[in-house]
Each structure stands twice: as C-alpha cells, then as structure tokens.
Amino acid sequence: MIAYARFIKQLISSKLYRPDGTVETTKDPAVWTLAHRGYSGSGRLDVWVSPSKKTALHEDAKLAMACGMDEDEQATELFATGRFEQVLQRYEETHPETHLLRVQAAFLQTTDDPVPAGL
C-alpha cells in the first residue's frame, strides 16, 4: 500500500433531494485539510493534509491553543474535554475575520482531460 493512500477517503460531495423523497448521494475522493491564516507569514494561507477528520480537528485545536486560545477559559475547558470542533468555533468567535483556522474536506480533481499546454 502506498503510504499516502490512507489520506484519501471517499467523502460525500453532493446530495440531491428529489420531490418523491429519495436522496441521491455522490461520493468522490478527498482529503481532510487544516487551513490556517494567522499572525505570521504576511497573511499567507498554510494548508496541511491529515489522514482523518478526527486527526485534523485535534491538530487544528492544538494550533488554536498555541495561537492564544490557551488564555481563553472556555477554549481551555473545551480542549481538555476533547471538544475540538467547538475550540475552533471559539477561535473564530474571538478573532477578526482576517484570521482563519478551519478543517474541511478538499476534493481531488480527477479529470481525464489533458492539461492545456503552458499550464
């Protein structure tokens, strides 16, 4: 098995709700990402890929704590009890819109179309 294959998952990319009550679900290959735009890097967006959503949330929450949330009593309690998504929500509540700390799926572009020359 290729080492990075464990990072690629089949995740829900869309759901179509029909009037008759049926639901058509489509899954596509994706990876879990942790995105951070913070104080350093001149506004640079850093993105990391994690092998699972759980891992990404834990690592993102650790980064939030290192970015000052360790001084926030509510965030500290949430982190200590393993409520990592809520730590990230708290980060977004307490930081200006110019900062970003988020976990989300990124879908792979798996087209068979050739890349145009020059790209």
MMTF fields as JSON, N, C-alpha, C and O atoms, coordinates in Angstrom:
{
  "mmtfVersion": "1.0.0",
  "mmtfProducer": "UNKNOWN",
  "numBonds": 475,
  "numAtoms": 476,
  "numGroups": 119,
  "numChains": 1,
  "numModels": 1,
  "chainsPerModel": [1],
  "groupsPerChain": [119],
  "chainIdList": ["A"],
  "bondAtomList": [4, 2, 8, 6, 12, 10, 16, 14, 20, 18, 24, 22, 28, 26, 32, 30, 36, 34, 40, 38, 44, 42, 48, 46, 52, 50, 56, 54, 60, 58, 64, 62, 68, 66, 72, 70, 76, 74, 80, 78, 84, 82, 88, 86, 92, 90, 96, 94, 100, 98, 104, 102, 108, 106, 112, 110, 116, 114, 120, 118, 124, 122, 128, 126, 132, 130, 136, 134, 140, 138, 144, 142, 148, 146, 152, 150, 156, 154, 160, 158, 164, 162, 168, 166, 172, 170, 176, 174, 180, 178, 184, 182, 188, 186, 192, 190, 196, 194, 200, 198, 204, 202, 208, 206, 212, 210, 216, 214, 220, 218, 224, 222, 228, 226, 232, 230, 236, 234, 240, 238, 244, 242, 248, 246, 252, 250, 256, 254, 260, 258, 264, 262, 268, 266, 272, 270, 276, 274, 280, 278, 284, 282, 288, 286, 292, 290, 296, 294, 300, 298, 304, 302, 308, 306, 312, 310, 316, 314, 320, 318, 324, 322, 328, 326, 332, 330, 336, 334, 340, 338, 344, 342, 348, 346, 352, 350, 356, 354, 360, 358, 364, 362, 368, 366, 372, 370, 376, 374, 380, 378, 384, 382, 388, 386, 392, 390, 396, 394, 400, 398, 404, 402, 408, 406, 412, 410, 416, 414, 420, 418, 424, 422, 428, 426, 432, 430, 436, 434, 440, 438, 444, 442, 448, 446, 452, 450, 456, 454, 460, 458, 464, 462, 468, 466, 472, 470],
  "bondOrderList": [1, 1, 1, 1, 1, 1, 1, 1, 1, 1, 1, 1, 1, 1, 1, 1, 1, 1, 1, 1, 1, 1, 1, 1, 1, 1, 1, 1, 1, 1, 1, 1, 1, 1, 1, 1, 1, 1, 1, 1, 1, 1, 1, 1, 1, 1, 1, 1, 1, 1, 1, 1, 1, 1, 1, 1, 1, 1, 1, 1, 1, 1, 1, 1, 1, 1, 1, 1, 1, 1, 1, 1, 1, 1, 1, 1, 1, 1, 1, 1, 1, 1, 1, 1, 1, 1, 1, 1, 1, 1, 1, 1, 1, 1, 1, 1, 1, 1, 1, 1, 1, 1, 1, 1, 1, 1, 1, 1, 1, 1, 1, 1, 1, 1, 1, 1, 1, 1],
  "groupList": [{"groupName": "MET", "atomNameList": ["N", "CA", "C", "O"], "elementList": ["N", "C", "C", "O"], "formalChargeList": [0, 0, 0, 0], "bondAtomList": [1, 0, 2, 1, 3, 2], "bondOrderList": [1, 1, 2], "singleLetterCode": "M", "chemCompType": "L-PEPTIDE LINKING"}, {"groupName": "ILE", "atomNameList": ["N", "CA", "C", "O"], "elementList": ["N", "C", "C", "O"], "formalChargeList": [0, 0, 0, 0], "bondAtomList": [1, 0, 2, 1, 3, 2], "bondOrderList": [1, 1, 2], "singleLetterCode": "I", "chemCompType": "L-PEPTIDE LINKING"}, {"groupName": "ALA", "atomNameList": ["N", "CA", "C", "O"], "elementList": ["N", "C", "C", "O"], "formalChargeList": [0, 0, 0, 0], "bondAtomList": [1, 0, 2, 1, 3, 2], "bondOrderList": [1, 1, 2], "singleLetterCode": "A", "chemCompType": "L-PEPTIDE LINKING"}, {"groupName": "TYR", "atomNameList": ["N", "CA", "C", "O"], "elementList": ["N", "C", "C", "O"], "formalChargeList": [0, 0, 0, 0], "bondAtomList": [1, 0, 2, 1, 3, 2], "bondOrderList": [1, 1, 2], "singleLetterCode": "Y", "chemCompType": "L-PEPTIDE LINKING"}, {"groupName": "ARG", "atomNameList": ["N", "CA", "C", "O"], "elementList": ["N", "C", "C", "O"], "formalChargeList": [0, 0, 0, 0], "bondAtomList": [1, 0, 2, 1, 3, 2], "bondOrderList": [1, 1, 2], "singleLetterCode": "R", "chemCompType": "L-PEPTIDE LINKING"}, {"groupName": "PHE", "atomNameList": ["N", "CA", "C", "O"], "elementList": ["N", "C", "C", "O"], "formalChargeList": [0, 0, 0, 0], "bondAtomList": [1, 0, 2, 1, 3, 2], "bondOrderList": [1, 1, 2], "singleLetterCode": "F", "chemCompType": "L-PEPTIDE LINKING"}, {"groupName": "LYS", "atomNameList": ["N", "CA", "C", "O"], "elementList": ["N", "C", "C", "O"], "formalChargeList": [0, 0, 0, 0], "bondAtomList": [1, 0, 2, 1, 3, 2], "bondOrderList": [1, 1, 2], "singleLetterCode": "K", "chemCompType": "L-PEPTIDE LINKING"}, {"groupName": "GLN", "atomNameList": ["N", "CA", "C", "O"], "elementList": ["N", "C", "C", "O"], "formalChargeList": [0, 0, 0, 0], "bondAtomList": [1, 0, 2, 1, 3, 2], "bondOrderList": [1, 1, 2], "singleLetterCode": "Q", "chemCompType": "L-PEPTIDE LINKING"}, {"groupName": "LEU", "atomNameList": ["N", "CA", "C", "O"], "elementList": ["N", "C", "C", "O"], "formalChargeList": [0, 0, 0, 0], "bondAtomList": [1, 0, 2, 1, 3, 2], "bondOrderList": [1, 1, 2], "singleLetterCode": "L", "chemCompType": "L-PEPTIDE LINKING"}, {"groupName": "SER", "atomNameList": ["N", "CA", "C", "O"], "elementList": ["N", "C", "C", "O"], "formalChargeList": [0, 0, 0, 0], "bondAtomList": [1, 0, 2, 1, 3, 2], "bondOrderList": [1, 1, 2], "singleLetterCode": "S", "chemCompType": "L-PEPTIDE LINKING"}, {"groupName": "PRO", "atomNameList": ["N", "CA", "C", "O"], "elementList": ["N", "C", "C", "O"], "formalChargeList": [0, 0, 0, 0], "bondAtomList": [1, 0, 2, 1, 3, 2], "bondOrderList": [1, 1, 2], "singleLetterCode": "P", "chemCompType": "L-PEPTIDE LINKING"}, {"groupName": "ASP", "atomNameList": ["N", "CA", "C", "O"], "elementList": ["N", "C", "C", "O"], "formalChargeList": [0, 0, 0, 0], "bondAtomList": [1, 0, 2, 1, 3, 2], "bondOrderList": [1, 1, 2], "singleLetterCode": "D", "chemCompType": "L-PEPTIDE LINKING"}, {"groupName": "GLY", "atomNameList": ["N", "CA", "C", "O"], "elementList": ["N", "C", "C", "O"], "formalChargeList": [0, 0, 0, 0], "bondAtomList": [1, 0, 2, 1, 3, 2], "bondOrderList": [1, 1, 2], "singleLetterCode": "G", "chemCompType": "PEPTIDE LINKING"}, {"groupName": "THR", "atomNameList": ["N", "CA", "C", "O"], "elementList": ["N", "C", "C", "O"], "formalChargeList": [0, 0, 0, 0], "bondAtomList": [1, 0, 2, 1, 3, 2], "bondOrderList": [1, 1, 2], "singleLetterCode": "T", "chemCompType": "L-PEPTIDE LINKING"}, {"groupName": "VAL", "atomNameList": ["N", "CA", "C", "O"], "elementList": ["N", "C", "C", "O"], "formalChargeList": [0, 0, 0, 0], "bondAtomList": [1, 0, 2, 1, 3, 2], "bondOrderList": [1, 1, 2], "singleLetterCode": "V", "chemCompType": "L-PEPTIDE LINKING"}, {"groupName": "GLU", "atomNameList": ["N", "CA", "C", "O"], "elementList": ["N", "C", "C", "O"], "formalChargeList": [0, 0, 0, 0], "bondAtomList": [1, 0, 2, 1, 3, 2], "bondOrderList": [1, 1, 2], "singleLetterCode": "E", "chemCompType": "L-PEPTIDE LINKING"}, {"groupName": "TRP", "atomNameList": ["N", "CA", "C", "O"], "elementList": ["N", "C", "C", "O"], "formalChargeList": [0, 0, 0, 0], "bondAtomList": [1, 0, 2, 1, 3, 2], "bondOrderList": [1, 1, 2], "singleLetterCode": "W", "chemCompType": "L-PEPTIDE LINKING"}, {"groupName": "HIS", "atomNameList": ["N", "CA", "C", "O"], "elementList": ["N", "C", "C", "O"], "formalChargeList": [0, 0, 0, 0], "bondAtomList": [1, 0, 2, 1, 3, 2], "bondOrderList": [1, 1, 2], "singleLetterCode": "H", "chemCompType": "L-PEPTIDE LINKING"}, {"groupName": "CYS", "atomNameList": ["N", "CA", "C", "O"], "elementList": ["N", "C", "C", "O"], "formalChargeList": [0, 0, 0, 0], "bondAtomList": [1, 0, 2, 1, 3, 2], "bondOrderList": [1, 1, 2], "singleLetterCode": "C", "chemCompType": "L-PEPTIDE LINKING"}],
  "groupTypeList": [0, 1, 2, 3, 2, 4, 5, 1, 6, 7, 8, 1, 9, 9, 6, 8, 3, 4, 10, 11, 12, 13, 14, 15, 13, 13, 6, 11, 10, 2, 14, 16, 13, 8, 2, 17, 4, 12, 3, 9, 12, 9, 12, 4, 8, 11, 14, 16, 14, 9, 10, 9, 6, 6, 13, 2, 8, 17, 15, 11, 2, 6, 8, 2, 0, 2, 18, 12, 0, 11, 15, 11, 15, 7, 2, 13, 15, 8, 5, 2, 13, 12, 4, 5, 15, 7, 14, 8, 7, 4, 3, 15, 15, 13, 17, 10, 15, 13, 17, 8, 8, 4, 14, 7, 2, 2, 5, 8, 7, 13, 13, 11, 11, 10, 14, 10, 2, 12, 8],
  "groupIdList": [1, 2, 3, 4, 5, 6, 7, 8, 9, 10, 11, 12, 13, 14, 15, 16, 17, 18, 19, 20, 21, 22, 23, 24, 25, 26, 27, 28, 29, 30, 31, 32, 33, 34, 35, 36, 37, 38, 39, 40, 41, 42, 43, 44, 45, 46, 47, 48, 49, 50, 51, 52, 53, 54, 55, 56, 57, 58, 59, 60, 61, 62, 63, 64, 65, 66, 67, 68, 69, 70, 71, 72, 73, 74, 75, 76, 77, 78, 79, 80, 81, 82, 83, 84, 85, 86, 87, 88, 89, 90, 91, 92, 93, 94, 95, 96, 97, 98, 99, 100, 101, 102, 103, 104, 105, 106, 107, 108, 109, 110, 111, 112, 113, 114, 115, 116, 117, 118, 119],
  "secStructList": [7, 7, 4, 4, 4, 4, 4, 7, 3, 3, 3, 3, 3, 3, 3, 3, 3, 7, 6, 6, 1, 7, 3, 3, 3, 3, 3, 3, 3, 3, 3, 3, 3, 3, 3, 3, 3, 7, 1, 1, 1, 6, 6, 7, 7, 3, 3, 3, 3, 3, 1, 1, 2, 2, 2, 2, 2, 2, 2, 2, 2, 2, 2, 2, 2, 2, 6, 6, 4, 4, 4, 7, 2, 2, 2, 2, 2, 2, 2, 2, 6, 6, 7, 2, 2, 2, 2, 2, 2, 2, 2, 2, 2, 2, 1, 7, 6, 6, 7, 3, 3, 3, 3, 3, 3, 3, 3, 7, 7, 7, 7, 7, 1, 7, 7, 7, 6, 6, 7],
  "xCoordList": [0.848, 0.0, 0.889, 1.874, 0.537, 1.273, 0.983, -0.171, 2.012, 1.876, 0.811, 0.082, 0.71, -0.239, -1.664, -2.584, -1.869, -3.203, -4.166, -5.371, -3.648, -4.523, -5.118, -6.045, -4.599, -5.107, -6.341, -7.146, -6.496, -7.574, -8.785, -8.696, -9.91, -11.162, -12.241, -12.145, -13.25, -14.444, -15.413, -15.975, -15.601, -16.459, -17.648, -17.591, -18.711, -19.911, -19.6, -19.212, -19.776, -19.522, -20.82, -20.821, -21.921, -23.213, -24.355, -24.221, -25.491, -26.73, -27.83, -27.982, -28.587, -29.702, -30.985, -31.212, -31.811, -33.087, -34.181, -34.418, -34.845, -35.882, -37.265, -37.476, -38.199, -39.56, -40.25, -41.118, -39.869, -40.504, -39.942, -40.353, -38.985, -38.421, -37.138, -36.508, -36.73, -35.473, -34.298, -34.432, -33.174, -31.957, -30.864, -30.608, -30.229, -29.104, -27.818, -27.627, -26.95, -25.705, -24.53, -24.421, -23.657, -22.454, -21.241, -21.14, -20.31, -19.055, -17.906, -17.935, -16.899, -15.712, -14.477, -14.582, -13.294, -12.066, -11.726, -11.824, -11.324, -10.992, -9.975, -9.723, -9.402, -8.511, -9.026, -9.687, -8.715, -9.063, -7.934, -6.765, -8.29, -7.29, -7.488, -8.593, -6.401, -6.373, -5.815, -4.683, -6.592, -6.158, -5.963, -6.781, -4.867, -4.568, -4.006, -3.016, -4.649, -4.109, -4.099, -5.145, -2.9, -2.796, -1.914, -1.861, -1.219, -0.427, 0.864, 1.295, 1.474, 2.763, 2.574, 1.48, 3.608, 3.563, 2.935, 2.574, 2.794, 2.229, 0.882, 0.636, 0.029, -1.293, -1.315, -2.324, -0.227, -0.114, -1.122, -1.364, -1.693, -2.583, -1.773, -1.246, -1.675, -0.991, -2.046, -3.068, -1.807, -2.743, -1.973, -0.937, -2.501, -1.929, -2.98, -4.179, -2.541, -3.442, -3.284, -2.17, -4.413, -4.414, -5.054, -5.859, -4.703, -5.261, -6.727, -7.379, -7.262, -8.667, -9.187, -8.413, -10.497, -11.11, -10.77, -10.467, -10.817, -10.524, -9.109, -8.911, -8.141, -6.757, -6.647, -5.997, -7.283, -7.23, -7.829, -7.265, -8.956, -9.589, -8.699, -8.569, -8.087, -7.216, -6.007, -5.657, -5.376, -4.201, -4.571, -3.811, -5.724, -6.179, -6.464, -6.128, -7.079, -7.359, -6.059, -5.964, -5.055, -3.745, -3.14, -2.559, -3.275, -2.76, -3.509, -2.898, -4.817, -5.607, -5.114, -4.98, -4.851, -4.372, -3.017, -2.761, -2.152, -0.837, -0.942, -0.021, -2.061, -2.27, -3.015, -3.632, -2.96, -3.518, -4.783, -5.211, -5.392, -6.63, -6.388, -7.333, -5.122, -4.801, -5.054, -5.075, -5.243, -5.559, -7.063, -7.506, -7.85, -9.303, -9.866, -9.701, -10.527, -11.01, -11.966, -11.88, -12.87, -13.834, -13.125, -13.431, -12.188, -11.456, -10.62, -10.538, -10.007, -9.195, -10.039, -9.609, -11.249, -12.149, -12.6, -12.644, -12.933, -13.358, -12.237, -12.484, -11.018, -9.877, -9.639, -9.412, -9.693, -9.436, -10.453, -10.145, -11.659, -12.706, -12.846, -13.8, -11.899, -11.868, -12.899, -13.191, -13.446, -14.439, -13.722, -13.841, -12.983, -12.074, -12.804, -12.345, -13.936, -14.689, -15.164, -15.179, -15.548, -16.004, -14.846, -15.051, -13.636, -12.454, -12.274, -11.995, -12.433, -12.281, -13.384, -13.132, -14.596, -15.686, -15.37, -15.617, -14.828, -14.462, -13.358, -13.381, -12.396, -11.328, -11.924, -11.534, -12.869, -13.472, -14.3, -14.374, -14.922, -15.702, -14.807, -15.218, -13.593, -12.734, -11.642, -10.852, -11.586, -10.545, -11.164, -12.24, -10.489, -11.027, -11.122, -10.5, -11.907, -12.151, -10.889, -10.895, -9.827, -8.593, -7.868, -6.937, -8.286, -7.657, -8.565, -9.79, -7.944, -8.689, -8.014, -6.79, -8.819, -8.331, -9.471, -10.439, -9.365, -10.516, -10.114, -9.086, -10.964, -10.824, -11.936, -13.103, -11.571, -12.588, -12.04, -10.833, -12.963, -12.576, -12.195, -12.81, -11.173, -10.773, -10.863, -10.178, -11.707, -11.93, -10.861, -10.435, -10.432, -9.411, -10.016, -11.153, -9.26, -9.678, -9.193, -8.003, -10.097, -9.712, -10.213, -10.753, -10.048, -10.488, -9.469, -8.273, -9.949, -9.069, -8.673, -7.907, -9.196, -8.856, -7.393, -6.88, -6.71, -5.289, -5.154, -6.024, -4.073, -3.787, -3.357, -2.475, -3.978, -3.57, -2.099, -1.534, -1.483, -0.063, 0.174, -0.644, 1.269, 1.632, 1.155, 1.466, 0.411, -0.044, 0.753, 0.511],
  "yCoordList": [-1.186, 0.0, 1.243, 1.314, 2.207, 3.463, 4.241, 4.324, 4.813, 5.477, 6.571, 6.707, 7.334, 8.441, 8.007, 8.817, 6.774, 6.3, 6.374, 6.535, 6.258, 6.321, 7.712, 7.868, 8.724, 10.079, 10.304, 11.188, 9.521, 9.735, 8.91, 7.694, 9.586, 8.951, 9.232, 10.197, 8.404, 8.669, 9.432, 8.864, 10.71, 11.556, 12.051, 12.127, 12.381, 12.883, 14.235, 15.183, 14.307, 15.553, 16.274, 17.484, 15.53, 16.174, 15.255, 14.033, 15.899, 15.166, 15.856, 17.077, 15.06, 15.565, 15.047, 13.839, 15.956, 15.605, 15.736, 16.827, 14.641, 14.623, 14.838, 14.525, 15.37, 15.61, 14.355, 14.445, 13.18, 11.943, 11.446, 10.4, 12.214, 11.856, 11.056, 10.831, 10.619, 9.882, 10.855, 12.031, 10.342, 11.138, 10.422, 9.237, 11.145, 10.597, 11.202, 12.417, 10.34, 10.784, 10.421, 9.295, 11.399, 11.17, 11.289, 12.213, 10.335, 10.382, 10.507, 9.928, 11.269, 11.464, 11.422, 11.618, 11.165, 11.132, 12.518, 13.525, 12.537, 13.803, 13.555, 12.417, 14.637, 14.598, 15.61, 16.586, 15.366, 16.318, 17.326, 16.954, 18.6, 19.657, 20.52, 20.657, 21.086, 22.064, 23.333, 23.336, 24.398, 25.654, 26.705, 26.826, 27.462, 28.491, 29.744, 29.686, 30.868, 32.18, 32.944, 33.198, 33.307, 33.922, 35.132, 35.921, 35.261, 36.447, 36.516, 37.6, 35.376, 35.382, 35.039, 34.652, 35.173, 34.785, 35.812, 35.49, 37.047, 38.133, 37.754, 38.038, 37.127, 36.757, 35.505, 35.204, 34.779, 33.539, 32.512, 32.421, 31.757, 30.664, 29.376, 28.971, 28.737, 27.45, 26.356, 26.493, 25.276, 24.159, 22.865, 22.615, 22.049, 20.744, 19.685, 19.955, 18.501, 17.388, 16.365, 16.032, 15.877, 14.889, 13.591, 13.596, 12.48, 11.191, 10.998, 10.095, 11.836, 11.699, 13.041, 13.93, 13.166, 14.384, 14.516, 15.611, 13.416, 13.431, 13.964, 14.799, 13.483, 13.943, 15.423, 16.184, 15.831, 17.236, 18.149, 19.201, 17.759, 18.581, 18.698, 19.777, 17.58, 17.604, 18.513, 19.329, 18.367, 19.182, 20.659, 21.532, 20.936, 22.315, 22.937, 24.097, 22.173, 22.678, 22.947, 23.927, 22.075, 22.322, 23.615, 24.39, 23.848, 25.082, 26.292, 27.323, 26.176, 27.268, 27.593, 28.761, 26.565, 26.782, 27.485, 28.366, 27.102, 27.734, 29.169, 29.966, 29.495, 30.848, 31.744, 32.732, 31.407, 32.277, 31.794, 32.374, 30.74, 30.261, 29.584, 29.332, 29.289, 28.716, 29.721, 29.346, 30.989, 32.03, 32.261, 33.067, 31.565, 31.676, 30.525, 29.36, 30.842, 29.817, 28.833, 27.626, 29.349, 28.484, 27.536, 26.344, 28.053, 27.209, 26.161, 25.018, 26.53, 25.594, 24.43, 23.278, 24.737, 23.686, 22.79, 21.568, 23.408, 22.628, 21.702, 20.539, 22.211, 21.406, 20.242, 19.111, 20.524, 19.493, 18.356, 17.222, 18.657, 17.628, 17.058, 16.335, 17.383, 16.791, 17.334, 16.69, 18.499, 19.094, 20.054, 21.276, 19.455, 20.213, 21.105, 22.212, 20.64, 21.488, 22.755, 23.829, 22.639, 23.8, 24.741, 25.949, 24.206, 25.061, 25.932, 27.126, 25.334, 26.08, 27.118, 28.217, 26.779, 27.759, 28.936, 30.092, 28.628, 29.685, 30.564, 31.784, 29.953, 30.711, 31.713, 32.881, 31.252, 32.136, 33.233, 34.343, 32.943, 33.955, 35.063, 36.221, 34.711, 35.656, 36.29, 37.09, 35.945, 36.501, 37.256, 36.9, 38.286, 39.052, 38.196, 37.138, 38.668, 37.919, 37.661, 36.808, 38.371, 38.181, 36.9, 36.485, 36.27, 35.027, 33.853, 33.967, 32.739, 31.545, 30.338, 30.212, 29.466, 28.202, 27.224, 27.23, 26.385, 25.588, 24.216, 24.058, 23.225, 21.873, 21.67, 21.938, 21.194, 20.891, 19.873, 19.653, 19.263, 18.31, 19.07, 20.078, 18.569, 19.11, 17.961, 16.948, 18.134, 17.073, 17.093, 18.154, 15.904, 15.765, 16.061, 15.686, 16.721, 16.973, 15.794, 15.69, 14.915, 13.651, 13.568, 12.54, 14.605, 14.613, 13.898, 13.892, 13.302, 12.655, 13.608, 13.24, 14.844, 15.831, 16.206, 16.409, 16.302, 16.703, 18.157, 18.983, 18.448, 19.822, 20.618, 20.182, 21.794, 22.6, 22.953, 23.126, 23.058, 23.413, 24.755, 25.667, 24.875, 26.117, 26.241, 27.23, 25.269, 25.35, 24.44, 24.375],
  "zCoordList": [0.0, 0.0, 0.0, 0.736, -0.821, -0.884, 0.39, 0.81, 1.014, 2.316, 2.325, 3.307, 1.275, 1.278, 0.937, 1.045, 0.537, 0.178, 1.369, 1.179, 2.582, 3.76, 3.972, 4.767, 3.275, 3.393, 2.523, 2.812, 1.469, 0.505, 0.922, 1.094, 1.08, 1.504, 0.473, -0.284, 0.443, -0.354, 0.552, 1.489, 0.268, 1.099, 0.286, -0.941, 0.982, 0.306, -0.331, 0.351, -1.649, -2.373, -2.731, -2.955, -2.784, -3.038, -2.641, -2.59, -2.359, -2.089, -2.89, -2.84, -3.622, -4.412, -3.777, -3.716, -3.309, -2.688, -3.735, -4.255, -4.045, -5.071, -4.445, -3.273, -5.23, -4.725, -4.199, -3.331, -4.718, -4.255, -2.927, -2.425, -2.351, -1.053, -1.121, -0.088, -2.296, -2.417, -2.398, -2.735, -2.003, -1.925, -2.702, -2.485, -3.603, -4.366, -3.799, -3.821, -3.296, -2.685, -3.582, -4.066, -3.792, -4.592, -3.689, -2.883, -3.834, -3.091, -4.08, -5.166, -3.689, -4.505, -3.615, -2.405, -4.204, -3.408, -2.869, -3.572, -1.605, -0.948, 0.156, 0.551, 0.638, 1.799, 2.824, 2.469, 4.089, 5.146, 5.276, 5.376, 5.273, 5.348, 6.58, 7.106, 7.013, 8.09, 7.45, 6.968, 7.441, 6.827, 7.921, 8.833, 7.817, 8.815, 8.154, 7.424, 8.42, 8.072, 9.381, 9.979, 9.817, 11.137, 11.169, 10.226, 12.279, 12.563, 11.752, 11.359, 11.503, 10.805, 9.341, 8.93, 8.562, 7.163, 6.251, 5.119, 6.719, 5.893, 5.278, 4.106, 6.044, 5.562, 4.714, 4.077, 4.697, 3.915, 4.441, 5.645, 3.535, 3.907, 3.902, 2.865, 5.056, 5.174, 5.202, 5.875, 4.48, 4.425, 4.666, 4.049, 5.577, 5.859, 5.544, 5.622, 5.195, 4.912, 6.034, 6.437, 6.529, 7.613, 7.146, 6.214, 7.785, 7.367, 7.742, 7.218, 8.647, 9.04, 9.554, 9.909, 9.584, 10.131, 11.61, 12.083, 12.333, 13.767, 14.03, 14.912, 13.271, 13.42, 13.079, 13.797, 11.983, 11.566, 12.635, 12.935, 13.206, 14.249, 15.485, 16.064, 15.886, 17.056, 16.812, 17.664, 15.647, 15.331, 15.196, 15.615, 14.617, 14.463, 15.828, 16.068, 16.712, 18.053, 18.815, 19.555, 18.634, 19.264, 18.735, 19.494, 17.431, 16.843, 17.392, 17.673, 17.546, 18.125, 19.537, 19.902, 20.314, 21.679, 21.654, 22.474, 20.722, 20.598, 20.086, 20.268, 19.446, 18.902, 19.889, 19.49, 21.159, 22.181, 22.854, 23.852, 22.326, 22.931, 24.277, 25.025, 24.588, 25.897, 27.017, 28.189, 26.669, 27.663, 27.77, 28.588, 26.955, 26.961, 27.787, 27.424, 28.891, 29.819, 29.141, 29.366, 28.316, 27.639, 26.671, 26.636, 25.893, 24.938, 25.658, 25.206, 26.76, 27.534, 28.037, 27.988, 28.522, 29.005, 27.851, 27.985, 26.718, 25.549, 25.078, 24.758, 25.037, 24.596, 25.549, 25.118, 26.836, 27.85, 27.783, 28.15, 27.318, 27.236, 25.82, 25.532, 24.944, 23.611, 22.63, 21.622, 22.911, 22.005, 21.047, 21.145, 20.13, 19.269, 18.261, 17.979, 17.712, 16.783, 17.486, 16.884, 18.74, 19.498, 19.835, 19.947, 19.999, 20.188, 18.947, 19.056, 17.772, 16.527, 16.361, 15.866, 16.769, 16.728, 17.649, 17.305, 18.809, 19.768, 19.179, 19.347, 18.492, 17.843, 16.86, 16.841, 16.045, 15.06, 15.712, 15.185, 16.844, 17.578, 18.121, 18.191, 18.503, 19.221, 18.368, 18.871, 17.087, 16.223, 15.057, 14.578, 14.609, 13.476, 12.224, 12.126, 11.276, 10.044, 9.232, 8.345, 9.512, 8.749, 9.133, 8.443, 10.224, 10.672, 10.323, 10.335, 10.017, 9.642, 10.268, 10.248, 10.814, 11.357, 11.156, 11.917, 10.14, 9.76, 9.222, 8.565, 9.525, 8.989, 7.979, 8.265, 6.796, 5.79, 4.806, 4.707, 4.085, 3.053, 1.788, 1.441, 1.111, -0.191, -1.191, -1.055, -2.185, -3.162, -4.233, -4.69, -4.626, -5.656, -7.021, -7.305, -7.841, -9.221, -10.049, -10.345, -10.418, -11.063, -12.488, -12.898, -13.227, -14.617, -15.5, -15.206, -16.573, -17.524, -18.637, -19.528, -18.593, -19.615, -19.514, -18.413, -20.653, -20.597, -20.169, -20.444, -19.504, -19.085, -20.309, -21.049, -20.537, -21.709, -21.649, -20.57, -22.812, -22.911, -22.241, -22.362, -21.549, -20.889, -19.462, -18.798, -18.969, -17.572, -16.695, -15.489]
}
